[in-house]
Amino acid sequence: MDYINSVQRTLNFIEENLHEPICLEQLAEVAYFSPFHFHRVFQTIVGDTVMDYVRKRRLTCAAERLFYTDESVTSISIAVGFQYQESFNRAFKKTYGVSPKQYRSAKRLSGPLQGKAYLSNNLLLGGQQMEPKLITKPAFHIIGYELKTKNENGQNNKDIPEFWQQFMKNKLGCNIPNPINQNVELGICTDFNPNTNEFVYIIGMEVNEGSQPLEGMVYRSFPEQEYAVFTTPKANGDTFTASIQSTWNNIYTEWFPQSGYEHSGGTEFELYDERCHGDENIEMDIYIPVQKISINQPS
């Protein structure tokens, strides 16, 4: 699929419909993607989550109208897609630090302004095709520690590394009862809510079905699923995090557009084993749940 044109089509749709209710599912349909896959593709290419981009565009248009026109605040709030005046005032003040009326009184256009995104085909790298392993992983069960975080404004990129630091510093893995493999830890992303960008991140180990967690731990089961498994490039201790991040980016900018697959919306996880030990030639595996793209989508 032509990912750039698909996402650009949704950007155009957003601009034409800022005054109307807009939801993730609606935009995914415009892009011919499943909602979850669209969410991940959009964020990788544009840099914002879908609904965060919509919110920024609405508030930017509101700020411009407050500065350039004499329209009433009520008219502006409706024109940029807010059904209720109170929710508009609250969102505007959270972003700009002042109420819409105070912003207009200041007689200057300032604060965070989000222009319409225009995409270039150069965003898709088109480099050497990544070659993951496609496997069907049977249902599995884990015990671990749970963190609730948000894929918005980089919050998850702050919360998850801190969560891992606490896990490693306090040697919490040693407390997990009867792991199947004590040398394998999983970092699991699950229970994603595309409307709020909230999800659950679990650090845990595989256990036998029905195992009992200790206090402060969670037990979760995940169904059989087809996965594309990507191995990160070998790195040293200083570059390992960067190699993980670049692999995630390349999955969406290189592999998915050429693969005939899309994210299935299931649980994804990172697998850390003995290859992560030491300071040189470190690597790990990323498991992405996938499904074949529907044949009625344009190529």
N, C-alpha and C positions, 0 to 999 in steps of 0.2 A: 504493500500500500504506500501511497504518497503521504507520509506523515505530515510534512510541512503544509501541503495544501489542505489536508483534513483539519489541522489545528487552525490555520488561517481562516478557513471557512467558519469556524466557531467564533473566532475573534471578530469577524465581520458581523456575524449574527448577534453577538453581544452588543456591538455598537448600535445596531438597528433596533434593538429591543431593550435598551436600558430602562425605558419607562414601564416595561412589563415585568411580571414575575419571571425569573429565570432559575432553572434548577440544573443540577449536574446531569440528571438522566436526559433532559431535553438537549443539552449540548452534546452529550455522548452520541445521541441519535443523529445529530447534524454531522458529526465526525465519522459516523459509521463504525463506532467502537462500542464495546461493552462499557458500562459506567466506570468500573474499577480501572480497567486498562486505560481509558481516556484520562482519568484523574492522574495516573502516573505519567503518561505521555505528556500531557499538558504541562505538568509541573517541571518535568525534565527540560522541555523545549522553551517554555516561557519564563520559568524561574519562580512563578507564584503558583499556589494551588488555585484551582479553577474558581471557587467562590471568593477567595481572597482577591483575585484579580478583578472579578466583577464588582466587589465592594469598593476597591480602590478606584476603578473607573467611574463608578457612580458618584463617589465623594469628590473626585477631581472635577467632574462635570458640574457638580453643585458649587464648588469653590469658584469655578470660572463664571458661572451664571451670577453668583453673588457679587463678583467684582465687575463684570461687564454689563449687567442688566439691572433694571429696577423691578424685576419680577418679585412677587411676594415670596417669603420663605416657604409658605405652604405650597405654592405653585411649583417651586423648584423641587421640593421634596417629592412631589408626585411625579414630576418630569423625569426624575432620576430613579424611579422605581421603589420609593418607600411608601408603603401603604399608610403608615401612621406617623404623624408629626413628631411624637415623642421619640420613637425609635430613630428617626432621622437626626433629631437634635442630639441624642445620646451618641450615635455613631460618629457624627461630625465632630463633636467636642472631644471624643476619645482620640480621634485622628489629629485634629488641628489645635487642640488645647483650649479653644474658645467656642462659644455658641455661634451658630450661623449669623445672627444679628451682630454680634461683636466682631466677627470676621469682616462683615460688610462695612462696619463703621471704621475699621482700621484702614480701609481704602488702599490695600496692597494685596497682591496675589503672592501668597507665600505658603510655606509648609510642604508636606509631601504631595507631589502631583504625579499621577500615573498616566502617561500618554498611552494611546493605543499602540499595542505591540505589532510590529511588522516583521515577518520572519524571512530568513534567507535560507536557501537550500544548503548553504555552507554549514548550517547548524547540524546537519546530519553528516557525519564525518566521512562515510563511504569508504572507510579503510578496510583493512584485512578482515574478512568475515570471521566472527567469533564462532567457535565450534563447541558448544556445550554438550554434555551428555544428556540424553533424554531418557529418563527412567520413570518407572512407576513405583513409588514408595508405598508399601503397605501401611495400613493404619498404625499409628504409634501413640505412645503415652509418655508424658513427661511430668516430672516434679521440679519446681523451681520457684523463683521469686518474680513477682509481678510489679510492673510500673505502668501507670496510666499517664500518657503524654499526648502531645498535639503536634501534628505536622503543619505548623504555622509559625511564621516569623522565626524559623530556626530553632523553635523550642525543643523539638525532639533531638536535634543535633547537639544540644547542650545537656539535656536530661539523660540520654542513653549513655554517653561516655562517662558521665558522673556515676551512673548506676553500675557500670562495669568496674569502675575504679573501686567502689565500695564492695562489690562482689569479690574482687581479687584481694583487696586489702584485708578484708575480714575472713577470707578463705571460706566463703559460704558454700562453695561446691562440696566441701568436705562434709557438710551436714546433711546433704541429700541422701535419703536412705536407699540403699541397694540399687545404685545405678547399673544399667546393663553394661556400660563402658565408662569407667571413671575418667578416662582421658578425653572424652568427647563432650563438649558443651555446646548448647544451641542458643542462639539469640533469635527469638521468634517474634514476628510482627503479626498480630491477629486482632480480630474484633474491630476492624477499621470502620469508622462512621464517616462517609464522604460528605455529609452535610455539616459536620462540626470539625472535621479533620482530626478527631480524637481516635486513638487506638491504644491497644495494650501491647506492651513489650515484656517478654518473659525471658529470663536467663535460667536455663534448666538443663536437665539431663534426661535421656530416655530411661524409662523404668518399665517393669512388667505391668500389664493391665491390672487395675484394682489396687495398686500400691497406695499406701496411706501417707500423705504428707505430714510433716511435723508442723507445729504452730508457726505461723508466719509464712508458710509456703503454700503453693497452689498445685493442684493436680489437674492436668488437662489432657484430653484425648483429641486426636486429629485423624480424619478419615483418609482412606487410600486416595492418592492423588498423583497425577502425572506432573513431573517436574523437569525443567531445564536446569541443569547443574553447571554453574560457571566456576572455574578456579581462578583466583586472583593471580596476577603476575608475582613472581618471587620478589621479595622486598626485604629490607633490613628493618630494624626496630624503629628508625626515624621515618621511614617512608611507607610503612605498612598501612597506616590509616588512609593515606592518600591513594594507595593502590586499591583499597577497598572502594573508596568513593569513585575513583575513575572507572572501576569495573561496573559499578551500578549505573553510571552515566552511559557507558558504552553499550550496556544491555539494551537501553532504550533508544540510543541514537544510531547504533550499528546493527545489532542483532535482530531486534523485533521487526524493524521495517522490511527486512529481507527474508524473514523466517516463515511467514505464513501462520504464525502463532500470535496469540495475545494472552495477557495475564488473565487467569480464570477467576480472580477475585478471592481465591483461597488463601490459606496461611503461607507466608514466605518466611524463610529463616536462613541464618548464617551458621555454618558448622565449623567449629574450632576444635582441632585435634592436635596430635603430637607435632604436626607440621608447623604449628604456631609457636613451638618452644624454641628458645634460643634467640639470637640477634641477627642471624643471616638466613637468607633463602626461606623467609617466612611466607606461607600462603594459607588460604582457607577457601571454603566452598560456599557459594551462594545458591540457594534453592528457590527457584521461581515457579510457582504453580502456573501451568499453561494449558491452553486448549487451542485447537485449530480454529482459525478465523472462519466465520460463517461464509458459505459460498455466495451469498447474496450481497456481500459487501464489494464495493468497487475495487479494482486492482490498481 
